[in-house]
Amino acid sequence: MEEKIKTVAYIRVSTSEQSAEDRFGIEAQKQAIQEYADNHNMEIVQFFIDVISGVKDDRPEFNKILFAEDITNPPFKAVLVYKNDRIARDTKLFFYYLYKLQCKGIEIISVNEEINEDDPMANVMRSLMIFCAEQERRNITMRTTNGRKVKALKGGYSGGRPPLGYEVIDKKLVIKESEKDIVCRIFAMHDDNLSYDFIAKDLNSMGLRTRSGTEWTMAHIYYIVKNKMFYQGYYKYGNDEWVKGQHEAILGE
């Protein structure tokens, strides 16, 4: 009986893909990769799985494939992936990874994209595939950004971590009572012309801590004071102008 070709498999999902698209989910990828291996006399010794964006270059699991001394050829001939864009959705990043694996004598095999390694146009085909995935990612980002901007221009919450004094309930900003008094105290002291340093030390002396559980600093106070219009009931997205918000104000005008 012919000896099976030893391989490892790599699966990547972003958080959005894992929750929204079954075709890119972990189990769907694993099943397709396993079927390919079974049909091509391959043995998958180990699956490596990352839940991370396709443009991030710090992949804990993929780094094990790249840098582990025991993952080399021999014995491993290839890394099996569902599609090439599971390796990366950035052209430069993909070919960096491809180069690093080739240095170890390991090839990348996409179980859904047939590429003949003997064809001089193989890398051109890969470039086109990754370019299309890259453009798709940019279009999704643009649509998401535009949607948030439109919502923000109407004063609505467009996502992100809410400022101190607020929390998100049913996708809306509402006052967080446990933090409201801290916000009011900060602005009351600032209105009395007390310094950022004094305000931070005052909060620390009372045993109050930031949302992250750390002591207050001048930078924390500055950021909150700089955001005064938000606490007066206004909202803006990025560098846009302030508009009347849909959230309840903690401060008066």
Secondary structure, DSSP 8 states (H G I E B T S, - for coil): ----EEEEEEEEE-HHHHHH-GGGSHHHHHHHHHHHHHHTTEEEEEEEEEES-TT-S--HHHHHHHH-TTSSTTTEEEEEESSGGGT-SSHHHHHHHHHHHHHTT-EEEETTS---TTSTTHHHHHHHHHHHHHHHHHHHHHHHHHHHHHHHHTT---SS---TTEEEETTEEEE-HHHHHHHHHHHHHHHTT--HHHHHHHHHHTT---TTS----HHHHHHHHHTHHHHTTEE--TTS--EE-SS--SS--
